[in-house]
Amino acid sequence: MMILFNEDLVSRDEATIDIEDRGYQFGDGVYEVIRIYHGVFFELEAHLDRLERSASEIKIAFPFSREDLKANLEKLIEKEPVQSGHVYMQLTRGVAPRNHPFPEKADPVFVAYTKEYEKEPSRAPGRAVFTDDIRWLRCDIKSLNLLGNVLAKQFANDQNVEEAIFHRGEWITEGSSTNVFIVKNKTLYTHPANHLILNGITRRVVLSIAKDLGVKVKEEAFTKQDLLDSDEVFISSTTQEVRPIVVVDGVRISDGKEGEITASLHAKFAGRLS
């Protein structure tokens, strides 16, 4: 398996991460996951914009230009071709003696690798549970600090459901690895893109499609009860695309089937991939 290590293509066995890499010791870094369809990156520029913004927000200087990164990613998928899968990218502040303040000198460390899916991620109607949003207050940064998300996803797994939906008090924010939407009276609602959620790339595409379809969109917070009383619930992410959620905390949403607007949004989304 070949990986992109900084600006070099090397075998996985050749790549080593120092024990004092700040990503390993502090989670001091950021990451991106870009979907690949038919061997082509999906929404590449938007993902790179977000990666660069996340790095800037935690004051990591990007170690190479956008054009060089794109060229290196193309070289990576030439060596490790993917028809349907993703590329994972991670940037850390680098290696330095362990100390909380930023080191005076450290060279950022960049790693990227591809993954081919053995089977397509499921779009079958899913189930979810509510869980307290215990994460930090900069969820807009796609950082390596994912322990809150991991605990939430494991909680969902322990309940034998597919997703955990975060809430702060009564207000829904997002899922453990997804954005959350509801439909009520033909209007689409999702939490505004502020510091409490990650502004998902698929989320942005979904909102654009909704407007193209003439669906009324409101980017405003809604409550747990609003979600349970809604006509449709669905989640979106790079890997799950648009997936209906039909049961939350054991409560069936509407008639317990994928809703009309959810289905229309996914059909239009899928049409962009062919």
N, C-alpha and C positions, 0 to 999 in steps of 0.2 A: 504494500500500500504506500503510495506517494502522498506526501503532505507538503503544503507550503509553509516553510519555517522562515519567518521574516521575509526575505525576498528570494529564497532559494527553494527549489524543489528537491526534497530529500526523502529517502525511505523512512517509514515510521520508526524503524529500529535505530536510525541515525539521529533522530531528533531527541534531545534531552532538555528537560526543564530543571533548572537549578532549584535546590531546596529553599533558597532565599528569594525566589521569584515572588514578588508582592501579590501576584494573582493567587498563588498557592497559599500564602500566609495570611493575607488580609482580604482576599476577594477584590483586590485593587485593580479592577479592569472592567472591560465591557465586551459585549459579544453581539453577533448577529447570526440569524439563520435565514438563508435565502432558498426558496423553493426552486427546483429545476423541473421544467416540463419539456419533454421532447428535446432534451439536451441543451436547453436555453434557460438562462436565469430569468426569473419572473420578478418584475419591478426592481431591477438591479439598482438603478439610480436612487430610488426612494430608500432602499435598505442602506446604501452607502451614505446617503445624507444622514440617516439616523445614527449610523455607526460613528460618523465624524462628530455629530452633535453630542452623542453620549460621551465620547472621549473628551471633547471640549468642556463639557459640564463638570467632569472630574479632573480637569486640567492635565490630561495626558496629551502631549504633542504628537500628532500623527506622524509616523516616521517616514512616510513616503507619499508621493502624490496620488491623487485619485486615478489618474491615467495609468500610472505604474501598477497600482493595485488591480485595476481592471485587466490589464495585460497579464499580470501574474495569475489571476483567477482563470483566465482563458487557458493559460498554459496548464494549470492544474487539471481542468476538466478534459484537456487533450490527453493528459497522462492517465487520469482516472475518470474515464467517460461515465456519465450518468444520463439516463433517459428520463427517469422519474425518481426524484429524490431531493436532496438538498446539499448545500455547502454550509458548513459551520465555520465561523470566523471568531477569533478571540484576540483581544489586544490587552496586555497588562502593562503596568508602569515599568516593569523590568526587575532586575536583580539588584539588591542592596542589602546591607546588614539590617536585621530586623529592628525597626524602630517606627513608631507610628507616624511622625511627620514625613512629608515627602523627602526623599533623598536629594542631596545637592546634585548628584549625577547618577543617572540610571538610563540605560537604553531600553525603550519599549520593546516588548517581545510580542510578535504576531504569529499566530498559527491558524491555518485553515485546512480543512479536509472535507471530502465529499462522502456522501452516503447514498447508495442506491436502495430504494425501498423494495423489499421482497414481495410486498403486496401493498396495494393502495390503502391509505388510511380510511377507516370506516366513516361513512356518512349516515349510518343507521341512526334513527332517533335515539338520543341518549338521555341519561338521567344525571341529576346533580344534587348536591347538598349545599346548604349554607355553612359558612365558617367565618369567624371573626377575622378581619383584615389586620394582622399583627405586623405588617411590613413597615419599613421606614417610609418617610414622606416624600421620597423622590422616585416614585414608581415610573416616572416618565423617562428615567435613565435606564437603559438596558444593561444593567451592571451584572457582575458575576455573583452578587450577593443574593442568592436565590433560596436561602434556607426557609423563609416563610412560605414561598411557593411550593417547595419540596414537601414541607409538613402538611400543607393543605392538600396537595395531590395525593399524598399517602393517606390522609384522612378519607378522601373520596374513595381511594382504592380499598381501604378497610371496610367501607360501607357498600362495596361492590357496585359503585356508580362511576361514571366517566369523568366528572368534573366537580370541583369545589368552587362555589361562587362566593367571593369575598363581600363582606359588608362592614361598614364603619357605623356603628349604631344600627339604625334602620336602613341606612342608605347603601345601595348596591354600588360597588366600584367595578370589578371585573372578575374574570375567572383566574384560577391558579396559573393557567398558561394560555388564556384566551381573553378576548373581549366579549362582553355580554350585551345582547339586544333583546328588547321586547317589542311586541306590536300590540297596540290597543286602538280599537276603532279606526283601523287602516293607517294609523300613524306609527312610525318607527322611532323608538327611543333608545338612546345609549348614553352612557356617562360622558360628559364633555372631556376633551383631551387636555387635562391639566396635570398637575404633579401627582395626582392620586391614581392614575392609570398609565399604562404604556399605550401610546398612540399606534396601534397595530397597523402594519402596511395593508393587510387584508381588510382591516376595519375601514381604512380610507377608501379602498376599492369598493367595498360594500356600500358605503355612503354615497359614493359617486354613482354607482349603478342604481341605487334607490332613487336618486334624483332624476336619473335618465328615464326611469320607469314611471315617474310622476308620483312616487310615494312621498308623502309628507314626512319630513325628518325633523326630530327635535333632539339636539345634543344637550340633554339635561338629566340630572340625577333622578332616580326613582327608588322607591322603597322595596323592601322584601315583599310587603303585601301587594304593592303594585305589580310585581313580577308574578306572584301567585294568582292574581286576578286577571292577568293579561290574556290576550287571544293567542299569542304565539311567543315562544322564547327560542332564541338560537344563539350560538357562539360562533366566533370566527378566529382563525389563526392561520399562520403560514402552512402548517401541516394538515389542519382539519378543514380548511377552507370555510364553508358555511354549513354548520351542522345543527339540526333541530334538537332542542331539549324538551322532552315531553313530561318529565316528572321531576319535581324539585322538593327535597325534604319529604318525600313520600306523597306529595300532593300532585295530582294529575293536572297538567296545564290544558285548559279548554277541553277539547275532545280527545286529548292524548295522542294526536297525530300531527305530522308535519303540516304547518300552516301554509296557506296559499302564497303569502308574501315571501316567506322563507324559501319556498320551492322556486318561486320566480327569481329571487335574488341569486340562488345557487345556479339555476339554469343559465342566467345571463353571465354569471361569473365563469362557469364552465365554458361558455361560448368564447370567452376571451383567450382560452388556452389552446384552442385547436389551430 
